[in-house]
Amino acid sequence: MVGNGALSGAVIAVAGAGGPAGRAALLRLAEAGATVVGADNDPERLAEAVDAARYKAGGAVVTGETVDLLDLDSTRDWAARTEKEFGRVDGVVHLVGGWRGSETFIKSSLDDWDFLELLLIRTVQHTSLAFYEALQRSDRGRYVLISAAGATKPTAGNASYAAAKAAAEAWTLALADAFRKAGGAEGPTSAAVILVVKALVHEAMRAERPNAKFAGFTDVGDLAEEIAGVWEKSATELNGNRLWLTEKP
């Protein structure tokens, strides 16, 4: 399938490529024929993810680069290098994650907010700003944010996490409005879209907790499938929308 898949010719950047969801996304996008450019702040983890995707999707172009996504200039440099090397950028998938919670609302630590604000909001700001023009130049540009149902219905012990996810969603919807305005009367050619999960689950989690049901969780493989499917829909259909992969709260 590599080379003539549904995403043949597309160049897709994956932020947070070294985690379980990132690994699954690298592989699925490569299998669909895309050139995949992964970034992570952990070089060892990233190298393992890139090697695994290359091996399983034999013949695919999968590269990795250690990028500090908390630094706007570094992120802009990554975007510029990617477009210069491969000639285009057709997608950015944001998989930078992190979670901290508390037993009760009153025990919420604002240190947790400081941590999550950087991981869940700042990296969205930097990647969207850095890649906006390249995505707008593409005839199928997509910015894909993975969000959580908790952003819509926060719980007392998840105040920081839910607020950070909600802010990331708002920023992504503002990006969608920029794509809408750039498209004018003919409609957007690029789209920003939010995929909403309850939480993610992967093989290692199941191995650690073999009796857990993980009800409502989305497997990282299923998420990767949904990510790849984003390019099968029109920009008008996607732009500014939330696609729910779990039950709405």
N, C-alpha and C positions, 0 to 999 in steps of 0.2 A: 504493500500500500504506500510505502514511503516513496515520495517523488511524484505520485499521481493521486494523492489523497485529496479530500475535500479542502484541505488547507495548503495544497501545493503552491509554492511561491510566496506564501505569507511569512512574514518575520514577526515573531511574537516574543516580547520581553516578559519574564516572570520574576516578580519581586518576592523574595522570601522562598526561593526555589529549593532550599536545603531541607525544609521540613517535610513531614509526611504528605501534606496536601501538595506541596511544591513538587515533590518527587513524582506523584501521580499525574500532575498537570504536565510536567516536562515530557513524560512518556506518552501520554495521550495525544498531546499536540504534535509531537514528533511522529507518532504513528499516522496521524492525519496528513502528514506531508509538510508541516511547517518547519521553518528554521527557528529554533528556540534558543533564546538568549537568557540564561538564568543569572540572577544576582542574589547574594546572601552575604551576611556579615561573618559567617563561619566558613572559612575556606575548605576545611576538611570535610565538613558535612556537604558543602556544595559540590566538591569534587566527586564524592560518592554518588550524589544524585545525578550528576551529569553523566558519569561513567555508566550508571545503571540504565539510564534512558538511551544512551548510545548503543549499549549492548542489546537491549531488548527490542529496540526499534532499529535494527541493523541498517546502516547506510544513511541514517538521519543526521542532519547537522544540528548538534546540540552543544552549546558552549556555556561556560560559566565564568563569572567575574565577581571578585569580592568588591562590593560597593558599599560605602557608608551612606545609606539612604537618609540618615539624619542630617546630612550635609547637602544643601541645595546645589552647590557648585559641583560636588562629586556626582550627584545624580544627573545634573545637566550634562556633565562630561560623558557619563555612561550613555545617555540618550544620543548625544552627538556622535560618539564612536560607533554605536550600533547602527545608526542610519548611514554613516559614512561607509562602514565596512560592508553592509548588506544591501544598501541602496534604498531602503524603505523601512518603515515600522508600521505594522498593521494591527498591533495589539499590545496592551499592557495588562497583565493579570496581577492583581495585588493580593498576595498571600502572606504578607507580614502579619504575624499573629502574636498573641500574648494574652494572658488572663490573670487577674488578681481579684479576689473577692473577700468578703468578711462575713462573720456570723450574723450580724445585725446591721441595720442602717447606722446606728449611733457609733458603731465600732469601725465605720468606714475610715480608712487611712488615706489622707490626701497625698501621702507618698506613693500610694498605688495609682492615684490619678496622674501624678507627674510621670510615672513609668509608662502608663498606658497612653497618655497623651502623645508621648514621643513615638511609641510603636504603632499605634492604631490611627493617629491623626496626622502627625508630622510626615510620616512616610507616604501617606496618601497625597498630602499637599505637594510634597517634593516630586513624586513620580508624575503626578498629573500636570504640574507646571512644566516639568522638564520635557515631557513627551507630547504635550498638547499640539504643537505645530506639526510634528511628524505624523501624529495620528490624523490631523486635519488634512494633511497632504495625501494620505492614503485613500483609496476608493472603498476600503472596508475597515477603517480604523475602529478599534473597540477598546474601551477602558472598562475593565471588569473588577468590581469591588466585591469581596466576600464579606457579608455582614451577618449579624445574628438577630434572631427573633427578639432577644432581650432589648434591642434598641427601640422596638415598638411598644413592648410591655415590660419595663424594667422591674426587677425585684429588689427588695430592701437591701439584700446583701451584695447586690451586683451594681450598685449605683455608679461607681467609677467606670466599670467596663461598659455598661449600657450607655452612659453618657458619651463615652469616647466613640463607641460604634455609631451612635446617633449623629455625632458631629462629623464623622467620616462619611456617613450617608449624605448629610446636607452638603458637604463639600463636593461630593461626586455628582449630586443633582445640580449644583451650580455649574460644574463642568458640562453636564448634559445641556444646560441652557446655553452655554457658549457654543456648543456644537449646533444647537438648534438655530441660533442667530446667524452663525456662519453659513448655514445651509440656505437661508433666505426662503423665498417662496417655494423653491423646489424641494425643500425639506433637507434634513441633515444627511450627510454622506458618512459621517462617523457618529459613534454612539458611546455614551457612558451608561452602564447598566449595573444593577446591584443584585447579586445572588444571595438570598437569605436562608440561612440554616439555623437550626436550633443549637447544634454543636456538631463537631466532626468526630468520626471514629475511624481507627485504622487497625491493622492486624496486630500490632504490638499491644494496643490497648485491650483488644479482645483476649490476647494471650495472658495478659496480666490479670484480667478479671473475667475468667471463662464463664461465670454464672450471671454476669451482668447482661441486661437486656438492651441497654442503650436505646431506649424507646424514643423515636423521633429524630435520632441522630442521623446524619448523612455520612455515608462511607466516602473516604477520600477518592476512591475510584469512581463512584457515582458523581461526585462533584466535578472531577476532571472531565467526565463525559458531558456534563452540563456546560462546562466552560467551553469545550470544543464546539458545542452546538450553538453557541452565541453567534458564530460567523455564518450560520445557516439562516439566520433571521435578518430582516432588513433593518437598517439603521433607524428608520422611522418607527418600526415596531418595538425596538429595544430602548431607544434613547429616553433616559429619565425614568425608567421603570424599575420596579422591584420584581424579581422573579422568585417566587417562594418555593423552596425545596423541602419545606416542612409545613406543618399545619399553621395557619395564621393564628396568633394568640387572641 
